[in-house]
Amino acid sequence: EDGAHAAGGHASNGHANGAVEEKVDELRRVMGKADGDPLRIVGVGAGAWGSVFCALLQDAYGHLRDKVQLRIWRRPGRAVDRATAEHLFNVINAREDVLRRLIRRCAYLKYVEGRLGDRTLYADEILRDGFCLNMIDTPLCPLKVVTNLQEAVWDADIVINGLPSTETRVVFGEIGRYWKERVNAPVIISLTKGIEASLDPVPRIITPTQMISKATKVPLDNILYLGGPNIASEIYNKEYANARICGTDKWRKPLAKFLRQPHFIVWDNSDLITHEVMGGLKNVYAIGAGMVAALTNESATSKSVYFALCTSEMIYITHLLEEEPEKLAGPLLADTYVTLLKGRNAWYGHKLAKGELTLEMGDSIKGKGTIQGVSAVDAFYKLLSQDSLSVMHPEANKSVAPVEMCPILKTLHKILIKR
C-alpha cells in the first residue's frame, strides 16, 4: 500500500518533521524497540472512530516507515450496497484531492463500476482507499488493511481497540490465543464505550478494558482507555478537540505525548474505570436526549431540563458503582454533552421518536454501526435492579433497588428493552 507517502505532507517545515520524529523515538525508547525494528501499531475494528484514530496516526507518523508500521484489521466480506456505492461516488467526485489520489492509484474505475452496479465493492477494499463504511462523507487517508486477525495482531506492540463493546470479548478471546507464546505483553488502547453487567458472585460492571484483560491475560496495567468529546468526522476534519487517556502512569504519560497533535489534545488521568463507566452511561442517556429533542421540537428548555436530570442520574449511578470515583467534573461531562448534541445514539433516539426507525430493526443500523446505548441500557438496568445493592429511598423511607432512583433509565428500559 502506498498510503504513507502522501501523509508526510502536513508538516510545513523540517522543524515540525523533526519534532514528530522525536516523539516516535521517545515512545520507541520507552517500549524498548531496537534500531531497525519498527514500532507496530494495529487497529482492531474499523468503525468510524477506530478508522479515524488509525488515520490520524497514519497522517502524523506514516512517512517514518522504518520506525513505525501501521495497519488496521477489519472483517472481510462486508459488501457495500448500490445506494452507498452511488453516494460514495458522489463524495469522491466532489473532492478534487480524493479524485486525483484514486486516479493516481488506478482505483477510480472500480468506483465507477460500483456506481453502475457492475461490480460489488467491499468494506475492507474501500478502507484501503480511505473510506469507512460507517462514515462515507469523510474521506480518510489510505490505510493498510489486513483481514486476517492473526496476521494483523501477532507481533503488534500497540493494539487499538475500536470494536463495539458487544464484540470486544469474542475478538480479543481469539487474539489471546495468538498471543499465548508472547514474551512481552503488548500495550492496548481501548476506544470502546459500552459495558456489561455481571451478577455473579456479586453484582458489578464489566468494562471493555476488563473484558480485554480477561480474554487475553494481558495485565490491566498494560491496558488504557481513551475517551473524550470526540465526533470522529469532526476530528478528522481538524476541528479542535480534547481527549483523555486513562490508565497506569507508566504508559499513559508517554502515550498521551505520542497521540497529542496540534488540533487533538490528549490529557491523561489515572481513573480508568470511572471514565469507562461514564463512557458507557452517556450512550444510554444520549438515546433519551434524541427522543426529547424530537418530541419537543428541539425545545432548548426541554433539552436543558433533560440534561440536568440525566447528569444527576449519571453521577448517582457512578458514585454507587465506584468506591472512590473521581469528581465528575468538566471533561467527563463534556463527553456526555457532545454525545447528546451529535452522536449516533442521540440520532437513534431522534429517529425512533419520529417513527423513522423501529425497534424491530435492531441496534445495528446501516451507515451508523452499532448503537451502543441499547445494550448499555439493559446492562445498567439489570445491575441496578439487584436487591443486594439496595439503598434507602429518601421519601418512602424504605429500602429499594437503586434503579428506583433512576426514572430516566427505567423509562428507557421500558421503551428499548421491554418495548
C-alpha positions as CSV (number, residue, x, y, z in Angstrom):
1,E,0.0,0.0,0.0
2,D,1.3,3.5,-0.8
3,G,-0.9,5.4,1.6
4,A,2.0,6.6,3.6
5,H,3.9,8.8,1.2
6,A,1.1,11.4,0.8
7,A,0.7,11.6,4.6
8,G,4.1,13.2,5.3
9,G,3.0,16.5,3.8
10,H,1.3,18.1,6.8
11,A,4.5,19.3,8.4
12,S,5.2,22.6,6.9
13,N,8.9,22.6,7.7
14,G,11.9,20.5,8.7
15,H,11.5,21.6,12.3
16,A,8.0,20.2,12.6
17,N,9.1,16.9,11.0
18,G,12.0,16.7,13.4
19,A,9.6,17.1,16.4
20,V,7.4,14.3,15.0
21,E,10.4,12.0,14.7
22,E,11.5,12.9,18.2
23,K,8.1,11.8,19.6
24,V,8.4,8.5,17.8
25,D,11.9,7.9,19.1
26,E,10.8,8.7,22.6
27,L,8.0,6.1,22.5
28,R,10.3,3.6,20.9
29,R,12.7,4.1,23.8
30,V,10.0,3.6,26.4
31,M,8.9,0.4,24.6
32,G,12.4,-0.9,24.3
33,K,12.4,-1.1,20.5
34,A,15.8,-2.0,18.8
35,D,17.0,0.0,15.8
36,G,15.7,-1.3,12.6
37,D,12.7,-2.9,14.3
38,P,9.6,-0.8,13.6
39,L,7.0,0.1,16.2
40,R,4.0,-2.0,15.2
41,I,0.6,-0.3,15.8
42,V,-2.5,-2.2,14.9
43,G,-6.2,-1.0,14.9
44,V,-8.7,-3.8,15.6
45,G,-12.2,-2.9,14.3
46,A,-12.9,-0.3,11.6
47,G,-15.9,1.7,12.8
48,A,-15.9,5.5,12.4
49,W,-13.8,6.3,15.5
50,G,-11.4,3.3,15.1
51,S,-10.7,4.2,11.5
52,V,-10.3,7.9,12.2
53,F,-7.9,7.1,15.1
54,C,-5.7,5.0,12.8
55,A,-5.9,7.5,10.0
56,L,-4.7,10.3,12.4
57,L,-1.7,8.2,13.3
58,Q,-1.1,7.4,9.7
59,D,-1.2,11.0,8.7
60,A,1.1,12.0,11.6
61,Y,3.7,9.2,11.5
62,G,3.1,7.2,8.3
63,H,6.1,8.8,6.5
64,L,8.5,7.4,9.1
65,R,8.2,3.9,7.6
66,D,11.4,2.5,9.1
67,K,10.3,3.5,12.6
68,V,6.5,3.0,12.6
69,Q,4.3,0.5,10.9
70,L,0.5,1.0,11.0
71,R,-2.2,-1.4,10.0
72,I,-5.9,-1.9,10.7
73,W,-7.9,-5.1,10.8
74,R,-11.5,-5.4,9.8
75,R,-13.6,-8.5,8.9
76,P,-13.7,-9.3,5.2
77,G,-16.8,-9.9,3.1
78,R,-19.0,-6.9,4.0
79,A,-20.5,-5.8,0.7
80,V,-21.3,-2.1,0.0
81,D,-24.8,-1.8,-1.3
82,R,-25.6,0.0,-4.5
83,A,-27.1,3.1,-2.9
84,T,-24.0,3.5,-0.7
85,A,-21.7,3.0,-3.7
86,E,-23.6,5.8,-5.6
87,H,-23.2,8.1,-2.6
88,L,-19.5,7.2,-2.3
89,F,-19.0,8.0,-6.0
90,N,-20.5,11.5,-5.4
91,V,-18.3,12.1,-2.4
92,I,-15.2,11.1,-4.5
93,N,-16.1,13.4,-7.3
94,A,-16.8,16.4,-5.0
95,R,-13.2,16.3,-3.7
96,E,-10.5,17.0,-6.2
97,D,-7.7,15.7,-3.9
98,V,-9.5,12.4,-3.4
99,L,-10.3,12.1,-7.1
100,R,-6.7,12.7,-8.1
101,R,-5.5,10.2,-5.5
102,L,-7.7,7.4,-6.8
103,I,-6.8,8.1,-10.4
104,R,-3.1,8.0,-9.4
105,R,-3.6,4.7,-7.6
106,C,-5.6,3.4,-10.6
107,A,-8.5,2.8,-8.3
108,Y,-11.1,5.2,-9.7
109,L,-12.6,2.8,-12.3
110,K,-13.9,0.4,-9.7
111,Y,-15.9,3.2,-8.1
112,V,-17.4,4.0,-11.5
113,E,-18.3,0.3,-11.9
114,G,-19.7,0.2,-8.3
115,R,-22.0,3.1,-9.0
116,L,-23.2,1.5,-12.2
117,G,-23.9,-1.8,-10.3
118,D,-21.5,-3.7,-12.5
119,R,-19.3,-4.5,-9.6
120,T,-19.7,-5.2,-5.8
121,L,-17.4,-3.1,-3.6
122,Y,-16.4,-4.4,-0.2
123,A,-15.8,-2.6,3.1
124,D,-12.2,-3.7,3.5
125,E,-11.4,-2.8,-0.1
126,I,-12.8,0.8,0.2
127,L,-11.0,1.2,3.6
128,R,-7.7,0.6,1.8
129,D,-8.6,3.6,-0.4
130,G,-9.5,5.6,2.7
131,F,-13.3,5.2,3.1
132,C,-15.0,4.0,6.2
133,L,-18.4,2.4,5.6
134,N,-19.9,4.0,8.7
135,M,-18.7,7.4,7.6
136,I,-18.8,7.7,3.9
137,D,-18.9,11.5,3.8
138,T,-15.4,11.9,5.4
139,P,-12.7,10.5,3.2
140,L,-9.6,9.4,5.2
141,C,-6.0,8.7,4.1
142,P,-5.5,5.3,2.5
143,L,-4.8,2.6,5.2
144,K,-3.0,-0.7,5.2
145,V,-5.9,-3.1,5.8
146,V,-5.4,-6.7,7.0
147,T,-8.4,-9.1,7.0
148,N,-6.7,-12.0,8.8
149,L,-6.8,-11.3,12.5
150,Q,-3.8,-13.5,13.4
151,E,-1.6,-11.8,10.7
152,A,-2.7,-8.4,12.0
153,V,-2.0,-8.8,15.7
154,W,0.5,-11.5,16.4
155,D,3.6,-9.2,16.6
156,A,1.8,-5.9,17.5
157,D,3.4,-3.5,20.1
158,I,0.3,-1.3,20.4
159,V,-3.2,-2.5,19.7
160,I,-6.1,0.0,19.4
161,N,-9.5,-1.5,20.2
162,G,-12.1,0.1,18.0
163,L,-14.7,-2.7,18.3
164,P,-18.2,-2.2,19.8
165,S,-18.2,-3.5,23.4
166,T,-20.6,-6.3,22.4
167,E,-17.8,-7.7,20.1
168,T,-14.8,-6.9,22.2
169,R,-14.8,-10.1,24.4
170,V,-15.1,-12.5,21.4
171,V,-12.5,-10.9,19.2
172,F,-10.0,-10.4,22.0
173,G,-10.6,-14.0,23.1
174,E,-9.3,-15.1,19.7
175,I,-6.4,-12.6,19.9
176,G,-5.5,-14.1,23.3
177,R,-4.9,-17.4,21.6
178,Y,-2.4,-15.9,19.1
179,W,-0.6,-14.3,22.0
180,K,-0.1,-17.4,24.1
181,E,3.6,-17.6,23.1
182,R,4.4,-14.0,23.6
183,V,7.1,-12.9,26.0
184,N,6.3,-9.2,26.2
185,A,2.7,-8.1,26.7
186,P,1.6,-5.5,24.2
187,V,0.0,-2.2,25.2
188,I,-3.7,-1.9,24.4
189,I,-5.6,1.4,24.0
190,S,-9.3,0.8,24.1
191,L,-11.6,3.4,22.4
192,T,-14.7,1.4,23.3
193,K,-17.7,2.9,25.1
194,G,-20.1,0.3,26.4
195,I,-20.4,-2.0,29.4
196,E,-21.7,-5.4,30.5
197,A,-23.3,-6.3,33.9
198,S,-22.2,-9.3,35.8
199,L,-24.4,-10.6,38.6
200,D,-22.3,-13.5,39.9
201,P,-20.9,-13.7,42.5
202,V,-21.6,-10.1,43.2
203,P,-23.3,-7.5,41.0
204,R,-20.8,-5.4,39.2
205,I,-20.0,-3.6,35.9
206,I,-17.6,-5.1,33.5
207,T,-15.8,-2.5,31.3
208,P,-14.1,-3.2,27.9
209,T,-10.6,-2.9,29.4
210,Q,-11.6,-5.6,32.0
211,M,-13.0,-7.8,29.2
212,I,-9.8,-7.4,27.2
213,S,-7.6,-8.3,30.2
214,K,-9.6,-11.4,31.0
215,A,-9.7,-12.5,27.3
216,T,-6.0,-12.0,26.6
217,K,-4.3,-12.4,30.0
218,V,-2.6,-9.0,29.3
219,P,-2.3,-7.3,32.7
220,L,-4.7,-4.4,33.3
221,D,-1.6,-2.2,33.8
222,N,-0.9,-2.5,30.1
223,I,-4.5,-1.6,29.0
224,L,-5.6,2.0,28.7
225,Y,-8.9,3.8,27.8
226,L,-9.0,6.8,25.6
227,G,-12.2,8.8,25.6
228,G,-13.5,12.3,25.3
229,P,-15.9,14.6,23.5
230,N,-14.9,13.1,20.1
231,I,-17.1,13.1,17.0
232,A,-14.9,11.1,14.6
233,S,-15.6,13.1,11.3
234,E,-15.1,16.4,13.0
235,I,-11.7,15.3,14.5
236,Y,-10.5,14.1,11.1
237,N,-11.5,17.4,9.6
238,K,-9.2,19.1,12.1
239,E,-11.7,20.6,14.4
240,Y,-10.0,21.3,17.8
241,A,-10.7,18.5,20.3
242,N,-9.7,17.1,23.7
243,A,-9.4,13.6,24.8
244,R,-8.2,11.8,27.9
245,I,-6.1,8.7,28.1
246,C,-6.6,6.8,31.4
247,G,-4.5,4.1,32.9
248,T,-1.2,3.5,34.8
249,D,1.5,6.2,34.9
250,K,4.0,4.0,33.1
251,W,2.1,4.1,29.8
252,R,-0.4,6.9,29.9
253,K,2.2,9.8,30.0
254,P,4.3,8.6,27.0
255,L,1.2,7.7,25.0
256,A,-0.5,11.0,25.7
257,K,2.5,12.7,24.3
258,F,2.7,10.4,21.3
259,L,-1.0,10.8,20.5
260,R,-1.2,14.6,21.0
261,Q,-1.5,16.6,17.9
262,P,-1.9,20.4,17.3
263,H,-5.7,20.0,16.9
264,F,-6.2,16.9,19.1
265,I,-5.0,17.5,22.6
266,V,-4.7,14.4,24.8
267,W,-4.6,14.8,28.6
268,D,-4.0,11.9,30.9
269,N,-5.8,10.6,34.0
270,S,-5.3,7.7,36.4
271,D,-9.0,6.9,36.9
272,L,-9.6,4.3,34.3
273,I,-12.9,2.7,35.5
274,T,-14.8,6.0,36.2
275,H,-14.1,7.2,32.7
276,E,-15.2,3.9,31.2
277,V,-18.4,3.7,33.2
278,M,-19.2,7.3,32.2
279,G,-18.4,6.4,28.6
280,G,-20.9,3.6,28.8
281,L,-23.5,5.6,30.6
282,K,-23.5,8.6,28.3
283,N,-24.7,6.5,25.4
284,V,-27.7,5.4,27.5
285,Y,-28.7,9.0,28.2
286,A,-28.0,10.2,24.6
287,I,-30.8,8.0,23.3
288,G,-33.2,9.8,25.7
289,A,-31.8,13.2,24.6
290,G,-32.6,12.4,21.0
291,M,-36.1,11.4,21.9
292,V,-36.7,14.6,24.0
293,A,-35.3,16.7,21.1
294,A,-37.6,15.1,18.6
295,L,-40.7,15.1,20.8
296,T,-40.4,18.7,21.9
297,N,-39.5,20.1,18.5
298,E,-35.9,20.9,19.6
299,S,-37.0,23.0,22.6
300,A,-34.0,24.4,24.3
301,T,-35.8,24.4,27.7
302,S,-36.8,20.8,27.5
303,K,-33.3,19.8,26.4
304,S,-31.7,21.6,29.4
305,V,-34.2,20.1,31.9
306,Y,-33.3,16.7,30.5
307,F,-29.6,17.5,30.7
308,A,-29.9,18.5,34.4
309,L,-31.8,15.3,35.2
310,C,-29.7,12.9,33.2
311,T,-26.4,14.2,34.5
312,S,-27.6,13.9,38.1
313,E,-28.7,10.3,37.4
314,M,-25.3,9.5,35.8
315,I,-23.5,11.0,38.8
316,Y,-25.7,9.0,41.2
317,I,-25.0,5.7,39.3
318,T,-21.3,6.3,39.0
319,H,-21.0,7.1,42.8
320,L,-23.0,3.9,43.5
321,L,-20.8,1.7,41.4
322,E,-17.4,3.2,42.3
323,E,-15.9,3.1,45.7
324,E,-13.9,6.3,45.2
325,P,-15.0,8.0,41.9
326,E,-13.2,11.0,40.6
327,K,-15.1,14.2,41.0
328,L,-17.3,14.2,37.9
329,A,-16.1,17.5,36.6
330,G,-16.0,19.1,33.2
331,P,-14.1,16.7,31.0
332,L,-16.2,13.7,32.0
333,L,-19.4,15.6,31.4
334,A,-18.1,17.1,28.1
335,D,-18.2,13.6,26.6
336,T,-21.8,13.3,27.6
337,Y,-22.6,16.8,26.3
338,V,-21.2,16.1,22.8
339,T,-23.0,12.8,22.5
340,L,-26.3,14.4,23.5
341,L,-25.7,17.1,20.8
342,K,-24.4,14.9,18.0
343,G,-23.7,11.3,18.3
344,R,-25.2,8.1,16.8
345,N,-27.1,7.3,20.0
346,A,-28.9,10.7,20.1
347,W,-29.6,10.3,16.3
348,Y,-31.1,6.9,17.0
349,G,-33.4,8.2,19.8
350,H,-34.4,11.1,17.5
351,K,-35.3,8.7,14.6
352,L,-37.2,6.3,17.0
353,A,-39.3,9.1,18.4
354,K,-40.1,10.5,14.9
355,G,-41.1,7.0,13.8
356,E,-38.4,6.9,11.1
357,L,-36.8,3.8,12.7
358,T,-38.4,1.0,14.6
359,L,-37.1,-1.2,17.4
360,E,-37.5,-4.2,15.2
361,M,-34.6,-3.0,13.1
362,G,-32.3,-3.9,16.0
363,D,-29.4,-1.9,17.3
364,S,-27.0,-2.2,14.3
365,I,-28.0,0.4,11.8
366,K,-26.7,0.7,8.2
367,G,-24.3,3.5,7.8
368,K,-24.0,4.1,11.5
369,G,-22.8,0.9,13.0
370,T,-23.8,-0.4,16.5
371,I,-26.0,1.8,18.7
372,Q,-24.1,1.0,21.9
373,G,-26.6,2.7,24.2
374,V,-29.2,-0.1,23.7
375,S,-27.1,-2.9,25.3
376,A,-25.9,-0.5,27.9
377,V,-29.5,0.3,29.0
378,D,-30.1,-3.4,29.5
379,A,-26.8,-3.8,31.4
380,F,-27.2,-0.9,33.8
381,Y,-30.9,-1.7,34.4
382,K,-30.1,-5.4,35.3
383,L,-27.3,-4.3,37.6
384,L,-29.2,-1.6,39.4
385,S,-32.3,-3.8,39.9
386,Q,-30.3,-6.1,42.2
387,D,-31.6,-6.1,45.8
388,S,-28.1,-6.7,47.1
389,L,-27.3,-3.1,46.1
390,S,-30.4,-1.7,47.7
391,V,-30.5,1.9,49.0
392,M,-32.8,3.9,51.3
393,H,-35.5,5.8,49.4
394,P,-35.4,9.3,50.8
395,E,-39.2,9.9,50.6
396,A,-40.7,6.4,51.0
397,N,-38.3,5.8,53.8
398,K,-37.8,2.2,52.8
399,S,-35.1,0.1,51.1
400,V,-35.3,-0.1,47.3
401,A,-33.2,-1.3,44.4
402,P,-31.1,1.6,43.1
403,V,-33.0,1.6,39.7
404,E,-36.0,3.0,41.5
405,M,-33.9,6.2,41.9
406,C,-33.3,6.4,38.2
407,P,-36.5,7.3,36.4
408,I,-34.9,8.0,33.0
409,L,-33.1,4.7,33.0
410,K,-36.3,2.9,33.9
411,T,-38.2,4.6,31.1
412,L,-35.5,3.9,28.5
413,H,-35.6,0.3,29.6
414,K,-39.3,0.2,29.2
415,I,-39.1,1.6,25.7
416,L,-36.0,0.0,24.3
417,I,-35.9,-3.4,26.0
418,K,-39.4,-4.2,27.1
419,R,-40.7,-2.4,24.0
